[in-house]
Amino acid sequence: MKNLFGLDLAELESELSGEKKFRSKQIAEWIYLKNVRDFESMSNLPKNFRSKLSENFSIDRAEMISKLESKDQLTTKFLLRFSDGVAIETVAMKHDYGNSVCISSQAGCSMGCKFCASTLKGIERNLTAGEMLDQVLFVKEFFDGKLDSLVVMGSGEPLLNFDNLTKFLRMLHDLVGMSYRSMTVSTSGIIPRIHDLMKENFPITLSISLHAPLDDLRSELMPINKKFPLRDLIETGKIYADQTGRRVTYEYILIENLNDSPEIAGILAKLLKNQLASVNLIPINPVLERGFKRPSRERIEAFARILNSRGITATIRKEMGADINAACGQLRNKFLDK
Ligand code: SAH
């Protein structure tokens, strides 16, 4: 049976080519707006049409295997499994400014960043647009329909799954009604794909994972830096901000005695001056296999102060969900322990 979930409007229309065109729109509304999982519930479709749909098509959704809630109840992590058995983690977060979802773009990850859990077992496969949308709709339902924003910061490198990613963003905008301004895509810095993203002209926020302002150090932490070095990456960020008018956010994990010194803060400030950018400082979250340590609160604040005093807006990211391994860099293909 052909799965309709994940098809955009044009694809639905071609799948249902013998039918009246507006039927596809109705079906898309049931599937993507009303979160309906069976054809029988689509009450504005003729009964015989519904039966025909049930005989020929399916609406395949991920299955929730487990769910973990943080002690403060602000973060919930779901392990979702797709029909081929591949599983990924998705995180739902309640902030003062609204509800958000952090989705995975790949099962596993090929980037090999030294501080991150998602890449420990390499890449399993890309997720389809439908599988990304599935995570969003799942969390939207969990929040009783009140979902305000999306971050593509779960496992995977979204820009290495470019076509599925852009199809997903478009569907989320066109069919679910989320504004592009409420979406953020985070990348480890795949320069040619950042240029491609620019051409799409989505007013989304681009987040670049930086983590070090010196090539040697960055290459050590993020092997991708050998292919796309800092200078070119920062230049690309600048072009992106200039062309889109959108501020680029640079993510910077702070790791004790590695990239957290006042001197390095100064180098970072220099690197980012003259561009529409802000820095999101992330005190590193522990990953069992990795062994990096988080700096003291004083050292983190000192780092932020240096950036701010040199005109670079820097904020310290509020930690969420670390007690359930749901924080940045802690997502995997399956739950570790709890
Ligand atoms: N591959 C993309 C998308 C994943 S985003 C990217 O690299 O941007 C995940 C964010 O969490 C990135 O900024 C990543 O660098 C950060 N992260 C990874 N491991 C972390 C850890 N142990 N502690 C804190 N943040 C981490």
Residues whose N, C-alpha, C, O or C-beta is under 5 A from the ligand:
A	BS01	SAH	F115 C116 V152 M153 G154 G156 E157 P158 S186 T187 S188 S209 E251 I253 I282 P283 I284 N285 V287 C328 G329
